[in-house]
């Protein structure tokens, strides 16, 4: 009979370590939700009133009209350095009280207001130059709306229309000498006074 010897016995097998992969995946998911949640909250809380995010920008509605919509439009400029330039901003869904029927609708909507339009880049709080007028940079467009006419600041025209198109409650604001590329414009702001 042989005597058991424990001195040279092989070491007992250790249970394999559990992978921390599941824990790491759970932690990454929680971090992603936190970052995504704060990003979405930042987009939702931009401005006051209704906010709509589209394409390369954010649209904030004017105080005199909660349903007005801005649509940036571009033109392709061919040449040595071809580029898309912000050339027109479409205004649509204007309050019908701006179209000459103020008495029947109980107010004036935007009809007695001046709208101020600015374009901004992704990170800067300084408005972009959107037009050039007599070799001067222009970063703000003003649009005066009455029940019978639309007036604009220098460098801008009511494009293609003599005034508000009453069938669609819309008009286009053309930029006579555009200065902003479409890639530079991240958001448009519209204020009324």
C-alpha positions, -999 to +999 in steps of 0.1 A: +000+000+000+013+033-009+012+063+013-005+094+001+019+123-005+004+157-006+036+177-011+039+170-048+003+169-056-009+191-085-025+223-074-063+222-075-079+238-105-093+273-100-127+281-114-122+303-145-127+340-138-160+354-150-155+379-177-163+415-169-176+419-204-212+419-193-205+445-166-185+467-190-213+465-216-239+475-190-218+504-178-213+515-215-250+514-221-258+535-190-232+561-201-246+562-237-281+567-224-269+596-202-250+613-230-279+608-255-305+620-230-286+652-223-281+658-261-318+653-268-327+676-239-305+703-253-322+701-287-357+702-273-350+732-250-337+755-277-356+788-277-391+794-267-422+783-284-421+755-310-388+741-321-382+720-351-349+704-361-343+697-398-314+689-420-286+713-410-305+736-388-329+744-361-360+765-367-375+785-339-409+800-345-416+838-342-435+851-313-462+866-335-470+833-352-466+798-337-468+779-369-445+799-393-420+777-411-386+786-425-371+766-453-335+774-463-328+771-500-294+770-518-280+777-552-249+760-567-222+784-577-199+769-603-163+781-608-128+776-595-142+767-561-177+753-566-200+757-536-236+757-524-247+791-511-277+800-489-296+820-514-333+821-503-353+815-472-388+804-477-414+816-452-447+795-451-477+789-429-480+826-419-509+835-397-538+844-420-543+876-400-512+889-418-530+886-451-555+915-447-582+899-427-572+912-392-606+923-382-623+890-389-596+870-370-594+891-339-558+905-342-530+913-366-507+882-362-474+893-378-490+920-400-477+949-379-444+933-370-408+934-382-392+900-383-355+897-377-337+867-392-302+855-383-281+825-393-257+808-370-230+781-372-228+750-351-210+764-321-207+802-324-231+827-307-222+853-333-245+855-364-230+845-397-226+869-426-254+860-449-251+887-475-229+914-488-242+949-496-219+975-511-189+956-499-203+955-463-210+923-444-247+918-435-256+893-407-292+902-401-322+904-424-353+923-415-387+917-430-416+941-424-450+926-429-482+947-434-516+935-446-507+947-481-469+946-485-436+931-474-405+953-470-370+940-465-336+954-455-309+962-480-295+931-497-327+911-496-357+909-519-391+892-519-382+866-545-406+857-572-436+873-556-450+908-552-460+900-517-475+872-496-490+844-516-525+843-500-532+808-514-502+793-495-496+820-468-460+821-479-432+841-495-396+837-504-369+861-491-341+861-516-305+872-508-291+894-536-254+887-529-252+855-507-222+852-484-229+820-464-223+786-476-249+759-469-224+740-448-218+769-426-254+775-417-265+753-388-296+771-375-318+800-384-335+822-358-365+844-363-377+870-339-405+895-340-408+929-325 
